[in-house]
Amino acid sequence: MSRHDEEGRMTGARTRPVTVTVTNYDEARFDERTCTRAGEIEGLALRPAVTWIDADGVHDTEMVQAIGEAVGIHPLTLEDIANTRQRPKIEDYRDYLYVAVRMLTPGDGEFHSEQVSLVLGKGYVVSFQEHPGDVFERIRERLRAGAGRLRSEGADYLFYALLDAIVDGYFSVIEAFGERIEAVEEEVVADPDRETLQAIYALKRSLVALRRSVWPLRDVVAELERGESPLIREPMLVYLRDVYDHTIEVAETVETYRDTMSGTLGVYLSSQSSRMNEIMKVLTIIATIFIPLTFIAGVYGMNFAYMPEIRHPWGYPAALASMAVVAAMMLLYFRKKGWI
């Protein structure tokens, strides 16, 4: 995603109100409410069963503070949530786990990246994202329909489901990158030009940005998988292990794509060098042929009074014929040597 587009999205995000969706559920009950004012949060948070608080913006400090006070989030964590330039990380505050990750979605030629902060506490999960629109819609639908295990499990399972949805979103981005790389490879082989080189460098930059999001995420999930927090039950570790396998798969695919683009750049440079060599070969052959022709023209252009053939009636045609013969002999020689 370009810096201009990113700044445009951030500017638009700051001008809209933050919407917070509070969902309380268990196996038998489901309640979903939307809040737009900070004062509405406290009465809905931490009700019986599992509570999911989902905020679609972090620019409203009053709203973020209200959520923090409702569930007991440390002020330092709230600062990290508001700072959307965090590197993917995990922090254990004993009463809750704080995880900052990057959520990626395919875009027009690039990918959109935004920070998602997840807080797992006893009986609740809080998610903060920068903009409306996310990869959690399928989880919401499962909760509303009572499908799957979500309604019968605890907050740690919801936490796993949100993290798994974010990681699964990486595969959509990876697939889009794969299609773009294939198109560039075909262009490099068929008819490379300056725009092809720009496309290669754009892909390399995007892959570097993607790698910055993926590799720290691998460390975050690995720490969760170790099961050192009492907030994550032991049966959940096998699910987190599956998420870890997915992060490894994404990381390895990113590295493969980076190697592929390096190879593609090498092929492009080689093709351009080969093309330049062909041009220089043609120009050299032309210049070499004209060397003896220039010599003949120079000799007969000296205009000395007693030069032989100067006054011969066939002198001019003979000079031209000799030039043509010399050029033909040189072309035959070059062809015999395999130079043309």
Secondary structure, 3 states (H helix, E strand, C coil): CCHHHHHHHHHHHHCCCCCEEEEEECCCCEEEEEECCHHHCCCCCCCCCEEEEEECCCCCHHHHHHHHHHHCCCHHHHHHHHCCCCCCEEEECCCEEEEEEEEEEECCCCEEEEEEEEEEECCEEEEEECCCCCCCHHHHHHHHHCCCCHHHCCHHHHHHHHHHHHHHHHHHHHHHHHHHHHHHHHHHHHCCCHHHHHHHHHHHHHHHHHHHHHHHHHHHHHHHHCCCCCCCCHHHHHHHHHHHHHHHHHHHHHHHHHHHHHHHHHHHHHHHHHHHHHHHHHHHHHHHHHHHHHHHHHHCCCCCCCCCCCCCCCHHHHHHHHHHHHHHHHHHHHHHHCCC
